[in-house]
Amino acid sequence: MKITSLPRLINAFLPLALVMLAWQTPALAQATNCTQGSTCVSVGGGNDSMSKEQARQSQQQWDDTHRLRNKVNTRVEKNFDKFDRAEDAKDNCDRSENLNAYWEPNTQRCLDRLSGRQINP
């Protein structure tokens, strides 16, 4: 049996393709609805101890991430405050009425030109 016509070929395989599609759609829908990171609600069925373990691990991962973000934010704020204090000290040193006061950028201190000691303008 030789099928040479394209419409006859489509008519032959179309029902088979539809049956396969109808059979696979529920399986694919179930697999795609519950991906990692999404919220899945299931009624009955399913391994409760496994889902509880996954929820615990997810919560632990979120807590660890939150803790790490807080540490990073604290460090950034600390560095910013340090830089801000140094800028304020530099401005105070530059505006000082003491003519011998100068700002040392390496040590970030206001020093006396004559003695080299730190001064508070």
C-alpha positions as CSV (number, residue, x, y, z in Angstrom):
1,M,0.0,0.0,0.0
2,K,1.6,3.2,-1.2
3,I,0.3,6.5,0.0
4,T,1.5,9.3,-2.3
5,S,-1.0,12.0,-1.5
6,L,-0.2,14.3,1.4
7,P,-3.9,14.8,2.4
8,R,-4.3,11.0,2.6
9,L,-1.2,10.8,4.8
10,I,-2.5,13.6,7.1
11,N,-5.9,11.9,7.4
12,A,-4.2,8.7,8.3
13,F,-2.1,10.1,11.1
14,L,-4.3,12.9,12.4
15,P,-6.5,10.6,14.6
16,L,-3.4,8.9,16.0
17,A,-1.8,12.2,16.8
18,L,-5.0,13.5,18.6
19,V,-5.1,10.3,20.7
20,M,-1.5,10.7,21.7
21,L,-2.0,14.4,22.5
22,A,-5.1,13.6,24.6
23,W,-3.2,10.9,26.5
24,Q,-0.2,13.1,27.2
25,T,-1.9,16.4,28.1
26,P,-3.0,15.5,31.7
27,A,0.5,14.1,32.4
28,L,2.2,17.2,31.2
29,A,-0.2,19.5,32.9
30,Q,0.4,17.7,36.2
31,A,4.2,17.9,35.8
32,T,4.2,21.6,34.7
33,N,1.9,22.9,37.4
34,C,4.2,21.9,40.3
35,T,7.7,23.1,39.4
36,Q,10.3,24.0,41.9
37,G,9.7,27.5,43.3
38,S,6.0,27.6,42.5
39,T,3.1,27.2,44.9
40,C,1.4,23.8,44.4
41,V,-1.8,22.7,46.1
42,S,-2.7,19.1,46.0
43,V,-5.7,17.4,47.6
44,G,-5.2,13.9,48.9
45,G,-2.6,11.7,47.2
46,G,1.0,12.4,47.4
47,N,3.6,11.6,49.9
48,D,2.9,13.9,52.9
49,S,6.2,13.3,54.7
50,M,8.1,14.0,51.5
51,S,6.2,17.2,50.9
52,K,6.8,18.3,54.5
53,E,10.5,17.6,54.1
54,Q,10.6,19.7,50.9
55,A,8.7,22.5,52.6
56,R,11.2,22.4,55.6
57,Q,14.1,22.5,53.2
58,S,12.6,25.3,51.3
59,Q,12.0,27.3,54.4
60,Q,15.5,26.6,55.7
61,Q,17.0,27.8,52.3
62,W,14.9,30.9,52.5
63,D,16.0,31.6,56.1
64,D,19.7,31.1,55.1
65,T,19.3,33.4,52.1
66,H,17.6,36.0,54.3
67,R,20.3,35.8,57.0
68,L,23.0,36.2,54.3
69,R,21.3,39.2,52.8
70,N,21.1,40.8,56.2
71,K,24.9,40.3,56.8
72,V,25.7,41.8,53.4
73,N,23.5,44.8,54.0
74,T,25.0,45.3,57.4
75,R,28.5,45.2,56.0
76,V,27.5,47.7,53.2
77,E,26.0,50.1,55.7
78,K,29.1,49.8,58.0
79,N,31.4,50.6,55.1
80,F,29.2,53.5,54.0
81,D,29.2,54.9,57.5
82,K,33.0,54.6,57.7
83,F,33.4,56.5,54.4
84,D,30.8,59.1,55.5
85,R,32.6,59.8,58.7
86,A,35.9,60.1,56.9
87,E,34.4,62.6,54.4
88,D,33.0,64.6,57.3
89,A,36.4,64.6,59.1
90,K,38.1,65.7,55.8
91,D,35.7,68.6,55.4
92,N,36.2,69.7,59.0
93,C,39.9,69.5,58.6
94,D,39.8,71.5,55.4
95,R,37.6,74.2,57.0
96,S,39.7,74.4,60.1
97,E,41.0,77.8,61.2
98,N,44.3,76.1,62.1
99,L,46.7,76.9,59.3
100,N,48.9,73.9,60.2
101,A,46.1,71.4,59.8
102,Y,46.2,69.2,56.7
103,W,44.3,66.0,55.6
104,E,46.3,62.8,55.2
105,P,44.4,60.7,52.7
106,N,46.3,57.4,53.3
107,T,45.5,57.4,57.0
108,Q,42.4,59.5,56.7
109,R,43.4,61.7,59.6
110,C,43.8,65.4,60.2
111,L,47.4,66.1,61.1
112,D,49.5,69.0,62.2
113,R,52.1,70.1,59.6
114,L,54.7,71.0,62.3
115,S,54.5,68.0,64.6
116,G,52.8,65.4,62.5
117,R,50.4,64.6,65.3
118,Q,46.7,64.1,64.9
119,I,44.5,67.1,65.7
120,N,40.8,67.6,66.1
121,P,39.8,70.7,64.2
